[in-house]
Amino acid sequence: MTAAHTPSLALNALIYLAAAVLAVPLAKRLGLGAVLGYLFAGIAIGPWGLRLINGVEDILHFSEFGVVLLLFLIGLELDPKRLWSMRHAIFGWGTAQVGACTIALCVPAILLGIDWKVALIAALGLSLSSTAIALATLQERNLMTTSAGSTGFAILLFQDIAAIPMIAIIPLLGGSQAAGAGWLDALKAVIVIVALIAGGRYLIRPALRTIAKTEMREIFTAFALLLVIAIAFLMESVRMSMALGTFLAGVLLAESEYRHALETDLEPFKGLLLGLFFIAVGMSVDFGVFAARPWLILGLVAGFLATKVGVLYLLSKVFGIAREQRPLFSFLLSQGGEFAFVVFGAATTAKIFSPEISSILIAVVALSMVATPLLLLIYDKLLAPRLRTDSKRPDDTIESQDNPVILAGFGRFGQIVGRLLHANQIGVTVLDHDPDQIDLLRKFGFRIFYGDATRADLLHAAGAGKARMLVVAIDDIEDSLQLVDVAKRYFPHLTILARARNISHYYDLMDRGVTLLERETFESALRLGRQALQEMGFDAWWARQASLKFRRHNIRALHAIYPHYRNQEQMISMAKQARGELEAMFARDIEALQEERRDATTHTDKP
């Protein structure tokens, strides 16, 4: 039996990997994104494509572990305190989204003559969004920290929670004898969550500690997978979202010392299984139902997406999402979700849905998932450029200023400089290009203006003709250098102090004659190194002398290399020489320190 199944398993794995390797890079190259590539790969190899793979439902169920691992890893990045701080967003915004979408989808269906029970369950299921598609897209685009990303994540988390009562009320609406069982399942779900929280705090951490002591990395990886799969199985047994359970487990382990090891071990599995999930979704699109009633399905998909996008866009204004991110937020959550399949399946079992209605709705959800990457492509190509242009704020009109200092750039570096000068009653005119930052700082009484500091006319209006000093604290290296060029050309009397992002930037500024330079991380790193020496047992005087010596040597080496920094070979040679001199210098210092300690010990031991 094993010999009979092995070739089939190997062949299926070969087909999946080949489809992903061919489709995803092609989709990325065409600007369609990885998710759409996986979906197209699934359609191509599925029952309605080349028919290379069968048993789609089993594959879809197995591949949900990709979503499970995704939520577990996200949970590891959120400690309980941070999650608690998000409670208003999760339950406030989540309730608003599910409630508004349900009403917007349910009421028109009832007005069209559809039974209210069918309309309500369908609307509840369709109000849910795809955790896999939305979160994978947010991570792929690095949008988790944006207003759209954080709000979307809170809503998706609430949807997983909301699925519990949705499934619980379905048997009750069906009038079946299983109504009591539905509420019993809900009670079991609560018990499981409580047990999971207690177990995560008092059992899993000690188990991880014991496994780690074996110093066998493969066993630690095996335990990490066992942990995720066991929690997923437990949640599934009470008809709950597997992803929600593993997310909570991740949150409970976020403060664990093994957090990073878990992330490293599970990341490769997450990527592969998540890709498999999208392939399985593409394979599950029932084009047979679509072929039988194509215009009905297309109309339902279009109406569903239009309604949900419209509701989400209106809510995005209420949630305070930035204007240019509102369409992105609306498109990200517009599709139906994986849990809609479970809700519709439960409704079919309770005989609220007929098999035909269930098939149509499942087709609508699957096609909406396929449509989401296309909507995001429309956003990227058509809407985003226009929104960026429309939202670009015109430069402020600056009345004539006579402050002695002009500060260009008021980010994390510029703020410290500006606050120090301001605290010592030195007048500062601040220029920055972040409108949100400017509006915030103006509330605290800062004289700060929006504008492109590299423009000579704006510098003149800011008082550069009368000022004594220009502090260049701009993040962008090219803009920083351009500002120095403009200042040198039109306002040569200004003393320029500049922030250098790295060594190359430092040398570029030196090329322009700037002599008052500060590397943004060097001094802070040196202070931290000095503290590290003290923590390792060196006395404060020695740690200070060592850091000062290192600083002098580093600056001397920096200036020695400067004439040759465009000659890479010469620069590498001099850098190696400087490093060797530094090592020799510290070796002599350590030898001298040891000699001093021996002398002190000898003196103490004398009678």
N, C-alpha and C positions, 0 to 999 in steps of 0.2 A: 504493500500500500504506500509506503514511504517513497519507493522508487517511482510510483505512478504519479504522486503529487508533486514531487520535486521539480520535474521539468516545467509543469504548469506554473508553479510559483516563480521559478527562475525566468520563465518567458514573460509573465506579467510584470515582474520587476524590470526586465529589459525594456518592455514597451513603455512603462511609466517614465523611466529615466530618459529614454530616447526622445519621447514626446516633449518632456520638460526641457531637455538640452537643446532641442531644435526650435521649439516654439517660443520659449521665454526670451532668449537673447535676440531673436528676430523681432519680437514685440517691443522689447526695450529699444532696439535700434530704430524702429519706426515711431518711437515716442508714445507707444500705447501703454506702457507700464507692465510690470511683472504679473500682476493679478490677471489682467486680460489675457496675457500669454498662456497662463495656466488654464484658464477657462476655455480658450480656443483649443488647447491641446486635448482637454477632456472631451469636448464636442467631437474632435477629429477621430479619437480612438474609441468612442463610446458606441452604444447600440444604434445611434442614428447617424454615425459617421462611417468609419471603416470597420466597425464591429470587431475590433481586436480584443475587447475586454467585455466580460459579462459579470453578473452579480454586483451591479452598481450599488444597491442599498447596503450590502455588507461592506463594500469599500468605503462608502460615505461614512458609515458608522465608525469604522476603524480610523479613518483619517481625521475624525473630530478630535483625536488626541493632539493634532497640531494646534487647534484652537485652545485646548486644555493647557498645553505647555506654554502657549503665548500668554495666557492669563496668569499662569503660575509665575512666570518670569517677570511680568509687570507687577504682580503682587510683591515680589522680592524687592522692588524698588520703592515700595510704599510702606513705611512703618506704621503701626497702629495709630500713633498720634497724628500723622499726616492724613491718614484715612478718616479719622474722626473729625479733623478740621474740614473735610470735604462733605460732611453729612448734609449740610444745607443744599449744596449743589446736587448731590446724588438724589436726595429725596424731593427737594423742591423742583429743580429743573427736570428731573426724571419723571415725576408725577405730571408736570405740566406737559411734557412731550407726549407721553403715552395717552394721557387724557384728551389732549387737543386732537391728536391724530385719530384716536378712536372715534371721537364725536364727528370729526370731519368725514370719516369714511363710513360710519354707521348710518348717520341721518339720511344722506342721499340714497343709500341702499334701501332703507325702509320706505322712503317716499316713492321709490320705483316698484314697490310691491313685494319686496323680498321679506320673508318671515323675520321677525325681529331677533329671534334667537340666532338664526343663521347669520344675519347682518352683524350682530354684536360680536359673536365669536370670530367671524372673519375679520372684523375691524380690529379686534384685540390682537389677533395673530399678526395682521399686517402692520400694526403700529410698532412691532419689534423690528430691529435692524440687525444687520449681519455684523457681529462682533469681529469675525475673522477679517472681512473685507475692510471695515472701517479702521480697526487698529493696525492691521498690516499696512494700510495706506498711510496712516499717520506716522508710523515708524519709518516707513520707506522714505517719506518726505521730511522726516525730522520735525514734525509739527506737534508733538505731544505737549510741548511747553507753551504753545500759542493759545489764545483764548478759544479758538475753534476746537483745538485738540483737547484741552482740559475739560471743556464743557461736553464735548462729544464723549469723552471717556466716562465722565460722571453719569451721563444718560445711559450709555451702554451697560454700565454696571447696574443701574437701577432696573433696566429691562430684564436682566438675568434674574434679579430678585422678583420682579413683577410676574414672571412666568409661573411662579409657584401658585399664587392664588388663581391665576387664569386657568390652569389645569384643574385646580380643586373645584372650581364652580361649574365646569363643563358637565360632569355627571348630574349635578343638581338641576341644571337647565334642561338636561335631557329627560328628566323625570324618571331616571332609571333607578334600580335598586342599588346601583353603585354610588349613589350620591353620598351616602355616609362614608364609603370607602375613599372618596375624593378628599373629604375633610380629614379622614384618618391619615391619608398620604401627606396632607399639609402639616399635621401634627408630627408625623414621623420626620418630615423635613426640618422642622424647628429643632427636634431632639438631636438630629444628626449634626446640625450646625453648631449647637451648644457642645456636643461631644467633640466636634472637630476643633473648636476653639480651645477646649480644655486639653485635648490630646496634643494639639500643636504646641501648647505652652509647656506641658509637663511630661510628655512622652517622646515627641519627635526629636526635640533638641538633645536630650540625653542619648537617644539612639544614634543620632548623627555623631555625637562625641565618641561613642563607643566604636562605631564603624571607622571613624577617622583614625583612631589609635592603631588600627591594623596596618595603616600606611600602605594599603593596597588601593590604588586609584580606581581600578576596574570595579572593585566591590562597592566603593563609594558611589560610582556612577550607577551601578546596578540598584543600589538602595534608593538613589534619587528617582530613578524611573519607577521602581516599585512603589515609592511613596505617592507619586503623581497618579499612577494607574490605580492604586488601591483607593485613593480618595475619589477619583473619577467613578470607579465602580460603585462605591458607597453612595455617592450622590445619585447616580443613575438608578440604583435600587429603590430610591424613594421618589423617582420621577422628577428629579431636580436637575438644574443645569450643572453638568460636570465642570464646566469652565468656572462657574461661580465658586464651587467648592475648592478647586485648586487655587483660585485667586486668594481666597481667605487663608488657605494654608501658606501661600507665598507671603502674605502680609504678616502672618504670625512668625515667619522665619526671617523677616526683613532685618531684624536687629541681631540675628544670629551671626556668629563668627564664621559660619560656613556658607554665608550668602553668596559670596563671589565664586566659591568652588561649585556651588549648585548651578549658578548662571553659566559658568564655563562648560560644565559637563552636559547641560541640557540644551544649550543654544543650537548645536548642529541638528539634533533630533527635531527641534521646533521648526526649523526652516524646511527640512525635508517633508515633515508631516503636514505642515501648513500648505506647502505646494501641492501635496497629494490631495488635501481637502479641496482646494480650488479645482483641481483636475476632476475630482469626483463630482463636484457641483456641475461642472460642464457636462459630464457624462449623464447626469441625472435629468437634464432638461428633456422632457417627454415631447418630442416633436410629433408623436402620433396624435396626442391631444391637440397640439397646435395645428396639425394638418387637417384635423376634422373640423375645427372651428377657428380658423386663423384670425378673422376680423374681430371676433369676440375677444380672443386672447390679447391681440394687439391693443384693442380699445381699452380692455381692463388694465393692461400694463401701463398704457399712456395715462389713463385717468388716475390710476393709483400713484404713479410717480409725480404727476402734476399736483395732485392734492397734497401728498406728503411733503414735496419740495416747498410748496406754498406755505404750508403750516410751519415747517421748520424755519423758513426764512422770516416769517413774522415773529416766531419765538426768538430767533437770533437777535432781533432788536431788543426784545425784553431782557434777554440774558446779557446784554452789553457786549456782544461780540463785535470786533472791529469791522467796519463797513466792508472793507475789501475781502474779509474772510467769510462773510455771510453766505455767499453762494457756495463756497467750498464746504462749509458746515452743512448746508442743506443737501448738497449732492452726496456727501459722505454717509449720511444716515437715511437716505431716501429709499434704499432697497428693503425688501423683506429679509427676515433673519432666519438663521438655522433653526431656532426654536419654533418658528411658525410651522415647520413640518411636524413637530411634536404636537402642537396645539391642534392642528387640523386632523392629525391622526386620532387624537383623543376624541375630537368632535365626531369623527366618523364612527368610532367604536360606540359612542353614546347615542348614535343614530340621529344626531342633529344635522350632520352633513350626509348627503348621499355620496356614493363613490364618485359620481360624475363631478359634483361640486368640489369635492376634495382634490380631484385630479386637476381641475381647472385652476384652483387657487394655488396648488403646488407649482404648476407651470408658470403662473404669474410671478410667484416668489423667485423661482429659478431664473426667469428671464430678466427680472428686475436686478438680480445680482450681476448678470452679464451686462446689463445696461449701465451699471454704476461706473465702471472704468471709462466707458464712452462719455458719460456726463463729465467726469473729471478731465477727460481730454478736451472737451468743449470749454471747460473752465480755463484750462491752461493756455489754450490757443487763442480763444476769443475774449473771454471775460476778464481774466487776470491782467493782461496788458492794458486794457481800457480802464479797469478800476485803478491800477497804479497811476495812470496818467491823470484820471479825474480827481484822485485823492491827493495829488501832489500839491502841497501847500505853497502859495506864492511867498517869496521872501518878505520878511517884515520891513516896514518903512521905519528906518532908524533915525530918530532925531539926533542932532549933533551931540556927540558925547565928548567929555573931556577927562575921562578916567585915565590914570597913568598906565593901566595894564589892560591888554586885550587878551582874552582867553578863548582859544578856538578848540572846541570839543569839551563837552561837559559830561562825559561818561564816568566810569569808575575811577579813572586816573585824574581827569580834569576836575572832578568834584572835590577831591582832597586838596588840590592846589588852590582852587577857588575859595573853598571854605576857610582855609588857613589865611589867605590874604584878606578875605572879608572879615574874619574874626579880629584881625589886626588893623581894621579900619582903613584898608587900602582899596580904593575904588577900582572895580573890575567890570569891564564890559564883556559879556559872555556871548559867544556865537555857537550855535549848534544846529544840527539838521534833523533831530528827532522831535517831531511836533508833540507827541505824547509826553515826552520827557520835559519839554519846555513848559507845557501847560501845567504839569505837576509842580515844577520848581517855582513857577511864578506865584503859586499859592503860598509859598513860603517866603516871598518877598525878594527873590533874586531878580536882578535886572538881566534878563536873558532874551536873546533874539533869535528867531529862526532865519536861516539863510546859509548860502554857500560861501564859506569863509575864503575860498580861493579867488573870489571876485574882487578886483581892485576897488571898484566903486563901493561895494559893501564895506570893505575895510576902511575906506575913506570916511564913510558915513558913521562907522563905529568909532571914529576918532583916531585912526592910525597916524594921521599927520601930526597930532599933538602928543600922542601916547609915548611912553618911554620904553615899554616892554611888550613883546608878543610871546605868549606861551602857546606852543603848538602841542595840543593833546588829542589830536584827531586819531581815531582808530585806524582808518584806511591809510595804508602806507603811501600809495600814489597821491592821494589828496594832500597828505602831510607834506610831501616833497614839493608838490605844486604850490602850496601855500607859502613855503619858504622861498621859492623862486619869485613869486609875486611880491612878497614883502621885501626881498632884497632889491628888486627892480624899482618898485615905486616908493618904498619907505625905508631907504637904506640906513636911516638914523636909529631904527628900532633895534633894541637888544633882543635877540631871539633865544628863547629857551625851548628846547624840544624834547619830546618823549620818543625814544627809539624802541620799536617793537622787537627788533632782533639785531644781530650783528651787521647783516647786510644793510639794514635801514640806518644803523649807526654810521656806517662808512659813507652811505649816500648823503647823509646830513653833513658829515665832515667835508665831503667834496664841495658842498655849498657854503662852506665857511662857518658853519655853526659850531661853536666851541662849548656852549653850555648845554650838555646833553645828559640825559638820565635814562638808563635801560630800565624798563618798567618792572622787570622781575628780579634784577640782579641784587639790589640792596635788601629786598625782603627775603630772598633766598639765603643771602649771607647771614642775616639776623637769625633765621631759622636754623642754619647750620651751627651758628654760635651757641644757640640754646641746646642743640643736640649734643655738642661737645660737653656742655655742663652736665647734662643728664647722664652722660657716659662716665662721669667722675672727674673730669678736668675742672680745675678751679676757675672762677669767673675771670680772673686776670689773664690766665693762660688762654682761655677761649677767646677773650677779646683780642689779645695780641695775635693769635693765630688767624682770626678773621680779618684783622687789619692788614696783616702780612699778605694773606691771600688776595685781598682787595688791591693792594699796591702792585703785586706781581701781575694780577689779571689786567689791570689798566695799563701797566707798562708793556705787557705782551700785546695787548690790543693795539696800542699805538705803534709798536714795532712792526706788526703785521700789516698795518694800514697801507704803507707805500706799495705793498706787493699783493693786495687782496684781489686784484684782477688777474694775477698770475697764479692759477690754482696749484701747480706743483710747488712753487716757491712758498705759497701760503701754507700748504700742508707740511712742508719741511720745517718752517718756522714754528708752526703750532706744535709739532712734535718736540722740537727743541725746547720750547717754552714749558711744555708739560714735563719734560725730563728735568729741567732746572727747578721746577716747582717741587717735584718729588724729592730731588736731592736736598733742597732747602728744608723741607719738612722732615726728612730723615735726620738731618743734622740737629734740627730743633728737638725732635723726640729723643735723640741720643743725649742731648744736653739736659733735657727734662729728667730723664732716667738717672743721669749722673747726679743732678741736684737732689733727687729723692733718696738715692743711696747715701749721699753725704748727710742728709738730714736724719736718716735712720741710724747711721753710724754715730752721729753726735748724740742722739737720744739714748742710745744703748750704753754710752760711756758712764762708768760709776761716778 
